[in-house]
Amino acid sequence: MNSNRVIVAMSGGVDSSVAAALLHQQGYEVIGITMKTWGFMEVGGAPKHESGCCSLDAIFDAKSVANKFGIPHYTVDFTKAFEKEVIENFVDEYLNGRTPNPCVVCNRKIKWEELLKKADSLDAKYVATGHYAMVDYNEQLNRYTLKYSKDAKKDQTYALWGLTQESLSRTIFPLGHLTKNEVRQIADRLELKTANKPDSQEICFVADDNYERFLRERVPDVIDKIEHGEIVYHGEVIGEHKGIPFYTVGQRRGLGLALGKPVYVKEIDTNSNRVILGDKEELLGEEVTAVDINYVSKSSLKKGDFVSAKIRYADRAASAVVLYSDQNKIKIKFSEPKNAVTPGQSLVIYDEQGYVLAGGVITKEN
């Protein structure tokens, strides 16, 4: 396997463009790959002008950057794998009353596992992306580690906790030691077409950010059979919900109720088909349990370990203590209550130096 050859996932954005340019300057034999994972015709919700990571504009922008440096560039169709691993999981999670994090699934199953298969076919040892994160090898622990990037505001380790040791061993993050401003300055200096391109937002395959529309169009037969149920507030039935998939813990808008004060979705009870509401302070909780654990920079945690943790992408890592851990489940207790702990989202655990220790999927067992 050629240790000087690297596959760069080029989305057509400024980050992956600079990642490819930097690796090229460092002497790597770079091959640009743009992954076609979905199309607007399949997922709906297309804006008037198609844009985003799988649009023709994105593919052309990536190719333009590759051509500037004489880098080979290919567009690879991963739509079948993306459909199976990401979109089907996304739909199933909502149908079961959980709020999924498709970026975590996509990173592990598509951007790494599928891309590494492509790297193997091209005799390339490494894959690289424009993520803001750092990977290294700890000889003492005999493990590859994942660490916070220099730019705390852009750090993306929360969505990378699912990467295996095998994946990390073949990963390069060229932007980990840079800030977003520095990346744009490099792009300007290199006169890249993508230098001033805005960052992508929301879930890529739900371009209009309308999850209800997506679910209704995706599985209309299933949605049509979903039963309405009771909305309960402080033990009293105060209304009827339109179906459990259309609610998420912490939701305030779109409840169709007028109680004279804001109320929030506190719990989604799939067994009784109820949406349970509460006041804002009732959403606070200290204990969080996660399953489907992946240990990253350490091979295990133990009861009593002091850590930091996040329960959503935009969350602030807060101090916590491990109450229980094994290879399949971790339970922690935060030093201060967290708002709206949401089943289906990720719990990501760090040490005081910013290394990702482990991650998992939050479950209702708290």
Order of alpha helices (4+ residues) and beta strands (2+ residues): beta-alpha-beta-alpha-alpha-beta-alpha-alpha-alpha-alpha-beta-beta-beta-alpha-beta-alpha-alpha-alpha-beta-beta-beta-beta-beta-beta-beta-beta-beta-beta
